[in-house]
Amino acid sequence: MHVRSAAQPLWQQLQATAGVVLAVQRGQSGTAALEALDPAQRPGAQALAFQVWRNLGRAQALRDALVERRPPPATDALLCTALALLWDPQAAPYDAHTLVNQAVQALKQGASGRAHASFINACLRRFLREQEALVAATNSNLQALWNHPVWWIELLQSQYPGHWQDLLHAANGRAPMTLRVNLRKCTVAQYLEQLLQAGIEALAGAGAAIYLVRAVPVNQLPYFAQGWVAVQDAAAQLAAPLLLEGLGPRPRILDACAAPGGKTAHLLDLADAQLLALDTDPQRLLRVRENLERMGLQAELRQGDAAEPAQWWNGQLFDGILLDAPCTASGIVRRHPDVRWLRRATDIAQLAAQQQRLLEALWPLLAPGGRLVYCTCSLFAAEGSGQISRFLGRHNDAHALPAPGHMLPGPVQTPFGNRPTPNEDHDSFFYALLEKRHR
């Protein structure tokens, strides 16, 4: 059970959480919606919102069983928020009657919802009376059972017929907090010793990865401010070594979509590269600068659209290009559970077209013999293997080198990726490594 703060009544937390849930349904990312809240509200609202998003499919099915006509959007968001927090007694963050009373209070305190307070009170109290039967009745609902949109589930069933259930189980779980050790500062063994002294349990992973048994605030990590470690998923840690393997000393590298800078820093940690970090968003580019400064690294930072090289390119070819392309983020929903409700099926084709545009614009900037890493944090083939197959069909000077392909979270065994061991847990990523042939 969560302990309520006297300074932050539960009804206010529920009000803020429902507002964030509604913002995502209207097309705003969960991260942006949470950042728009008052800082005092943010931690509580984030914890509740994450639980709501992980149970929203069930909540919506229960809502449909309880009401003949959906209430207005803001009221509906609060009703679904309450149901998502209530439906599983083992996971409910507060006592059921407290949640109901405070949800009704949240409506009463909001000018637009006062008229619906009695209606919502009746719905939630009926749910408490008939909870077992209502939950059982929604077990046949695919969206309720898996807490993902039906189109998403059906796409995974089509692309991964033997493993779609494993993928959804993994997506509904919680990701580990994974660190990457800055090998210019210390070794993995040395940092594990620092964590041990700080009372933080951890396991070594592959390469420079360390997994924390329990997540902690970054300010509790030894020497975090001094740049000894970065927070980075294990799958994301493969980008830099994959690109650098086979490149000569002091390679000229483009990180085409650099923000927030985790992969940028990793490239510079591993090689004395001449690196240009590019991003379209000036605010996100500031985060790249801050991350590099904390790690004690330097790169040239430039604002620009990677798909429009004429705006920023000086004509000098690159030895390596990292294209961490915009995507649906379908592979990281356990870290960002709002994504499943933010995305629409039509987004896949739109993002695949953007990825193709980026590939076509950047390929001419690569020197003969140079290498390009294309990666996305997506499960969907249109953004991964399908995208690269189409690219290779258009470019006879592009040669695919061995790469991880579709990396899927465990416990999964597929032809596309390896099953991770317990201390090699990672998000879902796609990686392709392309070499430019000499003509």
One Martini backbone bead per residue (centre of mass of N, CA, C, O) as a GRO file, in nm:
protein
  439
    1MET     BB    1   0.096   0.036   0.022
    2HIS     BB    2   0.046   0.352  -0.001
    3VAL     BB    3   0.152   0.666   0.122
    4ARG     BB    4   0.006   0.944   0.210
    5SER     BB    5   0.029   1.277   0.165
    6ALA     BB    6  -0.066   1.561   0.325
    7ALA     BB    7   0.011   1.748   0.067
    8GLN     BB    8  -0.127   1.491  -0.113
    9PRO     BB    9  -0.407   1.408  -0.197
   10LEU     BB   10  -0.554   1.150  -0.359
   11TRP     BB   11  -0.752   1.309  -0.537
   12GLN     BB   12  -0.523   1.468  -0.678
   13GLN     BB   13  -0.373   1.229  -0.798
   14LEU     BB   14  -0.614   1.124  -0.965
   15GLN     BB   15  -0.658   1.377  -1.128
   16ALA     BB   16  -0.375   1.383  -1.259
   17THR     BB   17  -0.379   1.099  -1.380
   18ALA     BB   18  -0.628   1.134  -1.563
   19GLY     BB   19  -0.504   1.365  -1.728
   20VAL     BB   20  -0.271   1.194  -1.847
   21VAL     BB   21  -0.442   0.975  -1.979
   22LEU     BB   22  -0.598   1.170  -2.165
   23ALA     BB   23  -0.355   1.288  -2.317
   24VAL     BB   24  -0.278   1.023  -2.458
   25GLN     BB   25  -0.554   0.981  -2.604
   26ARG     BB   26  -0.488   1.275  -2.757
   27GLY     BB   27  -0.149   1.241  -2.838
   28GLN     BB   28   0.025   1.251  -2.585
   29SER     BB   29   0.285   1.193  -2.417
   30GLY     BB   30   0.357   1.084  -2.106
   31THR     BB   31   0.607   1.251  -2.055
   32ALA     BB   32   0.483   1.529  -2.125
   33ALA     BB   33   0.242   1.516  -1.928
   34LEU     BB   34   0.415   1.492  -1.668
   35GLU     BB   35   0.594   1.751  -1.712
   36ALA     BB   36   0.331   1.947  -1.684
   37LEU     BB   37   0.341   1.909  -1.400
   38ASP     BB   38   0.373   1.951  -1.093
   39PRO     BB   39   0.643   1.845  -0.920
   40ALA     BB   40   0.475   1.743  -0.669
   41GLN     BB   41   0.289   1.543  -0.854
   42ARG     BB   42   0.463   1.353  -1.034
   43PRO     BB   43   0.539   1.091  -0.877
   44GLY     BB   44   0.251   0.994  -0.810
   45ALA     BB   45   0.135   1.003  -1.100
   46GLN     BB   46   0.335   0.808  -1.230
   47ALA     BB   47   0.279   0.555  -1.064
   48LEU     BB   48  -0.024   0.542  -1.138
   49ALA     BB   49  -0.010   0.559  -1.450
   50PHE     BB   50   0.151   0.301  -1.499
   51GLN     BB   51  -0.069   0.117  -1.382
   52VAL     BB   52  -0.293   0.200  -1.572
   53TRP     BB   53  -0.156   0.128  -1.848
   54ARG     BB   54  -0.122  -0.183  -1.758
   55ASN     BB   55  -0.476  -0.179  -1.715
   56LEU     BB   56  -0.663  -0.044  -1.939
   57GLY     BB   57  -0.801  -0.274  -2.088
   58ARG     BB   58  -0.957  -0.376  -1.846
   59ALA     BB   59  -1.097  -0.111  -1.768
   60GLN     BB   60  -1.256  -0.072  -2.034
   61ALA     BB   61  -1.418  -0.334  -2.013
   62LEU     BB   62  -1.552  -0.266  -1.743
   63ARG     BB   63  -1.686  -0.007  -1.830
   64ASP     BB   64  -1.867  -0.142  -2.050
   65ALA     BB   65  -2.018  -0.324  -1.831
   66LEU     BB   66  -2.134  -0.066  -1.656
   67VAL     BB   67  -2.203   0.103  -1.923
   68GLU     BB   68  -2.395   0.229  -2.188
   69ARG     BB   69  -2.264   0.523  -2.165
   70ARG     BB   70  -2.021   0.725  -2.208
   71PRO     BB   71  -1.867   0.954  -2.063
   72PRO     BB   72  -1.697   1.205  -2.054
   73PRO     BB   73  -1.362   1.206  -2.095
   74ALA     BB   74  -1.273   1.296  -1.804
   75THR     BB   75  -1.456   1.095  -1.653
   76ASP     BB   76  -1.361   0.839  -1.795
   77ALA     BB   77  -1.066   0.858  -1.703
   78LEU     BB   78  -1.133   0.827  -1.400
   79LEU     BB   79  -1.280   0.559  -1.413
   80CYS     BB   80  -1.043   0.397  -1.542
   81THR     BB   81  -0.841   0.457  -1.325
   82ALA     BB   82  -0.991   0.320  -1.092
   83LEU     BB   83  -1.018   0.036  -1.225
   84ALA     BB   84  -0.713  -0.017  -1.267
   85LEU     BB   85  -0.658  -0.004  -0.945
   86LEU     BB   86  -0.893  -0.222  -0.847
   87TRP     BB   87  -0.927  -0.509  -0.996
   88ASP     BB   88  -0.657  -0.595  -0.833
   89PRO     BB   89  -0.613  -0.659  -0.505
   90GLN     BB   90  -0.297  -0.727  -0.504
   91ALA     BB   91  -0.227  -0.429  -0.666
   92ALA     BB   92  -0.355  -0.231  -0.497
   93PRO     BB   93  -0.254   0.082  -0.360
   94TYR     BB   94  -0.540   0.081  -0.219
   95ASP     BB   95  -0.809   0.085  -0.068
   96ALA     BB   96  -1.104   0.048  -0.218
   97HIS     BB   97  -1.280   0.261  -0.064
   98THR     BB   98  -1.077   0.486  -0.089
   99LEU     BB   99  -1.068   0.504  -0.395
  100VAL     BB  100  -1.363   0.568  -0.439
  101ASN     BB  101  -1.388   0.823  -0.263
  102GLN     BB  102  -1.153   0.981  -0.413
  103ALA     BB  103  -1.274   0.976  -0.697
  104VAL     BB  104  -1.526   1.134  -0.625
  105GLN     BB  105  -1.378   1.379  -0.512
  106ALA     BB  106  -1.235   1.455  -0.778
  107LEU     BB  107  -1.498   1.532  -0.918
  108LYS     BB  108  -1.606   1.744  -0.717
  109GLN     BB  109  -1.340   1.933  -0.757
  110GLY     BB  110  -1.434   1.932  -1.052
  111ALA     BB  111  -1.628   2.125  -1.243
  112SER     BB  112  -1.687   1.911  -1.488
  113GLY     BB  113  -1.765   1.648  -1.271
  114ARG     BB  114  -2.000   1.686  -1.062
  115ALA     BB  115  -2.246   1.560  -1.223
  116HIS     BB  116  -2.086   1.257  -1.211
  117ALA     BB  117  -2.038   1.152  -0.919
  118SER     BB  118  -2.281   0.960  -0.871
  119PHE     BB  119  -2.232   0.776  -1.113
  120ILE     BB  120  -1.946   0.681  -1.032
  121ASN     BB  121  -2.018   0.574  -0.757
  122ALA     BB  122  -2.211   0.354  -0.863
  123CYS     BB  123  -2.010   0.203  -1.042
  124LEU     BB  124  -1.792   0.133  -0.826
  125ARG     BB  125  -1.985  -0.010  -0.623
  126ARG     BB  126  -2.071  -0.228  -0.819
  127PHE     BB  127  -1.796  -0.344  -0.866
  128LEU     BB  128  -1.747  -0.438  -0.573
  129ARG     BB  129  -1.993  -0.636  -0.566
  130GLU     BB  130  -1.914  -0.767  -0.884
  131GLN     BB  131  -1.611  -0.830  -0.937
  132GLU     BB  132  -1.578  -1.131  -1.010
  133ALA     BB  133  -1.780  -1.137  -1.250
  134LEU     BB  134  -1.663  -0.903  -1.420
  135VAL     BB  135  -1.381  -1.017  -1.462
  136ALA     BB  136  -1.468  -1.286  -1.590
  137ALA     BB  137  -1.622  -1.152  -1.834
  138THR     BB  138  -1.335  -1.014  -1.945
  139ASN     BB  139  -1.144  -1.267  -2.019
  140SER     BB  140  -1.240  -1.274  -2.338
  141ASN     BB  141  -1.089  -1.010  -2.368
  142LEU     BB  142  -0.809  -0.931  -2.531
  143GLN     BB  143  -0.747  -0.647  -2.413
  144ALA     BB  144  -0.785  -0.728  -2.113
  145LEU     BB  145  -0.580  -0.966  -2.098
  146TRP     BB  146  -0.319  -0.778  -2.238
  147ASN     BB  147  -0.314  -0.463  -2.240
  148HIS     BB  148  -0.380  -0.417  -2.554
  149PRO     BB  149  -0.437  -0.352  -2.851
  150VAL     BB  150  -0.571  -0.545  -3.091
  151TRP     BB  151  -0.383  -0.472  -3.330
  152TRP     BB  152  -0.122  -0.544  -3.181
  153ILE     BB  153  -0.180  -0.838  -3.117
  154GLU     BB  154  -0.231  -0.931  -3.414
  155LEU     BB  155   0.052  -0.858  -3.518
  156LEU     BB  156   0.208  -1.053  -3.333
  157GLN     BB  157   0.063  -1.310  -3.425
  158SER     BB  158   0.168  -1.285  -3.719
  159GLN     BB  159   0.491  -1.248  -3.664
  160TYR     BB  160   0.470  -1.437  -3.371
  161PRO     BB  161   0.310  -1.724  -3.339
  162GLY     BB  162   0.505  -1.863  -3.100
  163HIS     BB  163   0.551  -1.560  -2.912
  164TRP     BB  164   0.332  -1.344  -2.839
  165GLN     BB  165   0.284  -1.402  -2.537
  166ASP     BB  166   0.570  -1.344  -2.438
  167LEU     BB  167   0.578  -1.049  -2.535
  168LEU     BB  168   0.338  -0.949  -2.358
  169HIS     BB  169   0.447  -1.029  -2.088
  170ALA     BB  170   0.699  -0.852  -2.106
  171ALA     BB  171   0.547  -0.576  -2.155
  172ASN     BB  172   0.395  -0.610  -1.859
  173GLY     BB  173   0.642  -0.557  -1.728
  174ARG     BB  174   0.955  -0.479  -1.567
  175ALA     BB  175   1.229  -0.303  -1.598
  176PRO     BB  176   1.545  -0.279  -1.559
  177MET     BB  177   1.817  -0.130  -1.413
  178THR     BB  178   2.062  -0.007  -1.638
  179LEU     BB  179   2.409   0.004  -1.675
  180ARG     BB  180   2.694   0.201  -1.798
  181VAL     BB  181   3.021   0.184  -1.809
  182ASN     BB  182   3.287   0.408  -1.798
  183LEU     BB  183   3.592   0.296  -1.920
  184ARG     BB  184   3.754   0.569  -1.864
  185LYS     BB  185   3.708   0.545  -1.538
  186CYS     BB  186   3.627   0.227  -1.517
  187THR     BB  187   3.542  -0.079  -1.417
  188VAL     BB  188   3.313  -0.310  -1.354
  189ALA     BB  189   3.439  -0.418  -1.092
  190GLN     BB  190   3.477  -0.142  -0.956
  191TYR     BB  191   3.173  -0.063  -0.958
  192LEU     BB  192   3.062  -0.301  -0.801
  193GLU     BB  193   3.215  -0.221  -0.543
  194GLN     BB  194   3.074   0.050  -0.503
  195LEU     BB  195   2.791  -0.066  -0.474
  196LEU     BB  196   2.846  -0.247  -0.232
  197GLN     BB  197   2.928  -0.011  -0.040
  198ALA     BB  198   2.629   0.125  -0.093
  199GLY     BB  199   2.408  -0.116  -0.088
  200ILE     BB  200   2.395  -0.218  -0.401
  201GLU     BB  201   2.249  -0.443  -0.590
  202ALA     BB  202   2.436  -0.642  -0.841
  203LEU     BB  203   2.493  -0.725  -1.195
  204ALA     BB  204   2.669  -0.858  -1.442
  205GLY     BB  205   2.702  -0.817  -1.777
  206ALA     BB  206   2.751  -0.743  -2.079
  207GLY     BB  207   3.024  -0.583  -2.097
  208ALA     BB  208   2.919  -0.267  -1.943
  209ALA     BB  209   2.695  -0.408  -1.783
  210ILE     BB  210   2.449  -0.329  -1.521
  211TYR     BB  211   2.235  -0.479  -1.277
  212LEU     BB  212   1.975  -0.393  -1.079
  213VAL     BB  213   1.779  -0.527  -0.841
  214ARG     BB  214   1.716  -0.222  -0.757
  215ALA     BB  215   1.598   0.068  -0.800
  216VAL     BB  216   1.754   0.397  -0.818
  217PRO     BB  217   1.847   0.691  -0.776
  218VAL     BB  218   2.104   0.851  -0.935
  219ASN     BB  219   2.209   1.005  -0.669
  220GLN     BB  220   2.294   0.707  -0.542
  221LEU     BB  221   2.515   0.677  -0.738
  222PRO     BB  222   2.828   0.626  -0.769
  223TYR     BB  223   2.969   0.876  -0.951
  224PHE     BB  224   2.757   1.001  -1.146
  225ALA     BB  225   2.846   1.306  -1.169
  226GLN     BB  226   3.142   1.193  -1.280
  227GLY     BB  227   3.075   0.964  -1.514
  228TRP     BB  228   3.086   0.644  -1.455
  229VAL     BB  229   2.773   0.637  -1.538
  230ALA     BB  230   2.491   0.505  -1.722
  231VAL     BB  231   2.162   0.494  -1.831
  232GLN     BB  232   2.125   0.174  -2.010
  233ASP     BB  233   2.022  -0.042  -2.209
  234ALA     BB  234   2.154  -0.332  -2.327
  235ALA     BB  235   2.065  -0.303  -2.625
  236ALA     BB  236   2.175  -0.008  -2.662
  237GLN     BB  237   2.485  -0.107  -2.611
  238LEU     BB  238   2.534  -0.224  -2.918
  239ALA     BB  239   2.578   0.009  -3.118
  240ALA     BB  240   2.875   0.101  -3.088
  241PRO     BB  241   3.034  -0.170  -3.135
  242LEU     BB  242   2.904  -0.232  -3.410
  243LEU     BB  243   3.016   0.021  -3.561
  244LEU     BB  244   3.332   0.010  -3.479
  245GLU     BB  245   3.370  -0.244  -3.607
  246GLY     BB  246   3.625  -0.199  -3.859
  247LEU     BB  247   3.721   0.068  -3.783
  248GLY     BB  248   3.936   0.300  -3.767
  249PRO     BB  249   4.117   0.541  -3.661
  250ARG     BB  250   3.956   0.818  -3.610
  251PRO     BB  251   3.665   0.829  -3.686
  252ARG     BB  252   3.404   0.947  -3.887
  253ILE     BB  253   3.097   1.042  -3.715
  254LEU     BB  254   2.739   0.991  -3.729
  255ASP     BB  255   2.476   1.106  -3.515
  256ALA     BB  256   2.160   1.153  -3.641
  257CYS     BB  257   1.980   1.079  -3.357
  258ALA     BB  258   2.106   1.162  -3.057
  259ALA     BB  259   1.893   1.193  -2.869
  260PRO     BB  260   2.015   1.209  -2.541
  261GLY     BB  261   2.328   1.054  -2.573
  262GLY     BB  262   2.407   0.757  -2.503
  263LYS     BB  263   2.542   0.662  -2.774
  264THR     BB  264   2.739   0.889  -2.803
  265ALA     BB  265   2.902   0.830  -2.545
  266HIS     BB  266   2.981   0.540  -2.620
  267LEU     BB  267   3.150   0.602  -2.866
  268LEU     BB  268   3.356   0.786  -2.703
  269ASP     BB  269   3.441   0.570  -2.499
  270LEU     BB  270   3.561   0.363  -2.735
  271ALA     BB  271   3.650   0.625  -2.917
  272ASP     BB  272   3.858   0.849  -3.112
  273ALA     BB  273   3.629   1.040  -3.236
  274GLN     BB  274   3.475   1.219  -3.502
  275LEU     BB  275   3.183   1.372  -3.378
  276LEU     BB  276   2.847   1.408  -3.499
  277ALA     BB  277   2.571   1.556  -3.335
  278LEU     BB  278   2.230   1.511  -3.429
  279ASP     BB  279   1.934   1.732  -3.407
  280THR     BB  280   1.620   1.891  -3.424
  281ASP     BB  281   1.619   1.944  -3.109
  282PRO     BB  282   1.745   2.181  -2.899
  283GLN     BB  283   1.666   2.062  -2.620
  284ARG     BB  284   1.777   1.774  -2.669
  285LEU     BB  285   2.070   1.874  -2.729
  286LEU     BB  286   2.126   1.963  -2.438
  287ARG     BB  287   2.128   1.674  -2.325
  288VAL     BB  288   2.376   1.584  -2.474
  289ARG     BB  289   2.569   1.787  -2.349
  290GLU     BB  290   2.525   1.706  -2.053
  291ASN     BB  291   2.613   1.409  -2.083
  292LEU     BB  292   2.899   1.463  -2.189
  293GLU     BB  293   3.000   1.637  -1.954
  294ARG     BB  294   2.962   1.423  -1.732
  295MET     BB  295   3.160   1.211  -1.898
  296GLY     BB  296   3.401   1.371  -2.039
  297LEU     BB  297   3.297   1.458  -2.335
  298GLN     BB  298   3.337   1.515  -2.702
  299ALA     BB  299   3.143   1.706  -2.949
  300GLU     BB  300   2.968   1.783  -3.229
  301LEU     BB  301   2.695   2.006  -3.227
  302ARG     BB  302   2.382   1.983  -3.425
  303GLN     BB  303   2.124   2.134  -3.581
  304GLY     BB  304   1.912   1.897  -3.760
  305ASP     BB  305   1.800   1.726  -4.047
  306ALA     BB  306   1.886   1.418  -4.159
  307ALA     BB  307   1.697   1.443  -4.429
  308GLU     BB  308   1.868   1.742  -4.469
  309PRO     BB  309   2.190   1.784  -4.550
  310ALA     BB  310   2.203   2.073  -4.682
  311GLN     BB  311   2.178   2.221  -4.392
  312TRP     BB  312   2.472   2.069  -4.253
  313TRP     BB  313   2.660   1.958  -4.466
  314ASN     BB  314   3.020   1.970  -4.577
  315GLY     BB  315   3.099   1.695  -4.770
  316GLN     BB  316   3.211   1.498  -4.564
  317LEU     BB  317   3.270   1.186  -4.523
  318PHE     BB  318   3.172   0.895  -4.354
  319ASP     BB  319   3.263   0.604  -4.177
  320GLY     BB  320   3.012   0.647  -3.975
  321ILE     BB  321   2.661   0.555  -3.908
  322LEU     BB  322   2.402   0.649  -3.682
  323LEU     BB  323   2.057   0.514  -3.695
  324ASP     BB  324   1.823   0.614  -3.459
  325ALA     BB  325   1.513   0.571  -3.533
  326PRO     BB  326   1.216   0.661  -3.558
  327CYS     BB  327   0.940   0.506  -3.370
  328THR     BB  328   0.698   0.325  -3.193
  329ALA     BB  329   0.824   0.179  -2.932
  330SER     BB  330   0.730  -0.135  -2.901
  331GLY     BB  331   1.000  -0.239  -2.726
  332ILE     BB  332   0.941  -0.016  -2.455
  333VAL     BB  333   0.666  -0.057  -2.278
  334ARG     BB  334   0.779  -0.124  -1.994
  335ARG     BB  335   0.892   0.179  -1.970
  336HIS     BB  336   0.638   0.285  -2.177
  337PRO     BB  337   0.308   0.220  -2.129
  338ASP     BB  338   0.171   0.447  -2.312
  339VAL     BB  339   0.236   0.362  -2.609
  340ARG     BB  340   0.001   0.159  -2.667
  341TRP     BB  341  -0.214   0.415  -2.648
  342LEU     BB  342  -0.082   0.618  -2.852
  343ARG     BB  343  -0.086   0.430  -3.075
  344ARG     BB  344  -0.141   0.358  -3.419
  345ALA     BB  345  -0.158   0.162  -3.690
  346THR     BB  346  -0.080   0.404  -3.891
  347ASP     BB  347   0.211   0.470  -3.777
  348ILE     BB  348   0.389   0.261  -3.915
  349ALA     BB  349   0.391   0.372  -4.205
  350GLN     BB  350   0.486   0.659  -4.135
  351LEU     BB  351   0.757   0.573  -4.000
  352ALA     BB  352   0.871   0.406  -4.233
  353ALA     BB  353   0.891   0.649  -4.425
  354GLN     BB  354   1.091   0.808  -4.248
  355GLN     BB  355   1.314   0.595  -4.243
  356GLN     BB  356   1.361   0.588  -4.547
  357ARG     BB  357   1.439   0.883  -4.578
  358LEU     BB  358   1.691   0.866  -4.400
  359LEU     BB  359   1.847   0.648  -4.551
  360GLU     BB  360   1.859   0.795  -4.828
  361ALA     BB  361   2.007   1.055  -4.718
  362LEU     BB  362   2.268   0.905  -4.574
  363TRP     BB  363   2.413   0.711  -4.771
  364PRO     BB  364   2.581   0.932  -4.941
  365LEU     BB  365   2.763   1.005  -4.666
  366LEU     BB  366   2.910   0.738  -4.714
  367ALA     BB  367   3.189   0.582  -4.732
  368PRO     BB  368   3.371   0.371  -4.880
  369GLY     BB  369   3.365   0.108  -4.641
  370GLY     BB  370   3.152   0.195  -4.473
  371ARG     BB  371   2.921   0.225  -4.182
  372LEU     BB  372   2.576   0.132  -4.100
  373VAL     BB  373   2.353   0.183  -3.832
  374TYR     BB  374   2.036   0.033  -3.786
  375CYS     BB  375   1.784   0.141  -3.542
  376THR     BB  376   1.519   0.007  -3.330
  377CYS     BB  377   1.246   0.008  -3.075
  378SER     BB  378   1.112  -0.253  -3.241
  379LEU     BB  379   0.891  -0.528  -3.334
  380PHE     BB  380   0.831  -0.435  -3.618
  381ALA     BB  381   0.907  -0.523  -3.940
  382ALA     BB  382   0.866  -0.247  -4.092
  383GLU     BB  383   1.113  -0.126  -3.889
  384GLY     BB  384   1.315  -0.358  -3.985
  385SER     BB  385   1.354  -0.609  -4.187
  386GLY     BB  386   1.177  -0.475  -4.405
  387GLN     BB  387   1.337  -0.214  -4.441
  388ILE     BB  388   1.612  -0.349  -4.523
  389SER     BB  389   1.518  -0.516  -4.762
  390ARG     BB  390   1.432  -0.273  -4.931
  391PHE     BB  391   1.704  -0.128  -4.936
  392LEU     BB  392   1.873  -0.355  -5.070
  393GLY     BB  393   1.695  -0.353  -5.333
  394ARG     BB  394   1.796  -0.043  -5.408
  395HIS     BB  395   2.111  -0.122  -5.314
  396ASN     BB  396   2.407  -0.256  -5.458
  397ASP     BB  397   2.617  -0.108  -5.235
  398ALA     BB  398   2.474  -0.287  -5.016
  399HIS     BB  399   2.593  -0.465  -4.719
  400ALA     BB  400   2.513  -0.722  -4.506
  401LEU     BB  401   2.600  -0.766  -4.185
  402PRO     BB  402   2.635  -0.897  -3.900
  403ALA     BB  403   2.342  -0.899  -3.680
  404PRO     BB  404   2.087  -0.915  -3.448
  405GLY     BB  405   1.832  -0.783  -3.521
  406HIS     BB  406   1.572  -0.916  -3.357
  407MET     BB  407   1.538  -0.824  -3.025
  408LEU     BB  408   1.412  -1.024  -2.762
  409PRO     BB  409   1.258  -1.074  -2.484
  410GLY     BB  410   1.247  -1.265  -2.221
  411PRO     BB  411   1.134  -1.578  -2.274
  412VAL     BB  412   1.293  -1.609  -2.593
  413GLN     BB  413   1.290  -1.804  -2.907
  414THR     BB  414   1.443  -1.703  -3.211
  415PRO     BB  415   1.577  -1.642  -3.526
  416PHE     BB  416   1.645  -1.322  -3.445
  417GLY     BB  417   1.730  -1.410  -3.144
  418ASN     BB  418   1.841  -1.420  -2.817
  419ARG     BB  419   1.827  -1.565  -2.520
  420PRO     BB  420   1.825  -1.438  -2.222
  421THR     BB  421   1.961  -1.417  -1.937
  422PRO     BB  422   1.885  -1.307  -1.627
  423ASN     BB  423   2.153  -1.095  -1.668
  424GLU     BB  424   2.023  -1.029  -1.990
  425ASP     BB  425   1.822  -0.801  -1.990
  426HIS     BB  426   1.602  -0.658  -2.250
  427ASP     BB  427   1.500  -0.489  -2.493
  428SER     BB  428   1.349  -0.420  -2.794
  429PHE     BB  429   1.540  -0.465  -3.095
  430PHE     BB  430   1.687  -0.335  -3.399
  431TYR     BB  431   1.962  -0.463  -3.613
  432ALA     BB  432   2.173  -0.310  -3.866
  433LEU     BB  433   2.460  -0.380  -4.090
  434LEU     BB  434   2.609  -0.157  -4.325
  435GLU     BB  435   2.803  -0.181  -4.622
  436LYS     BB  436   3.002   0.004  -4.845
  437ARG     BB  437   3.074  -0.043  -5.154
  438HIS     BB  438   3.297  -0.054  -5.393
  439ARG     BB  439   3.283   0.056  -5.735
   0.00000   0.00000   0.00000
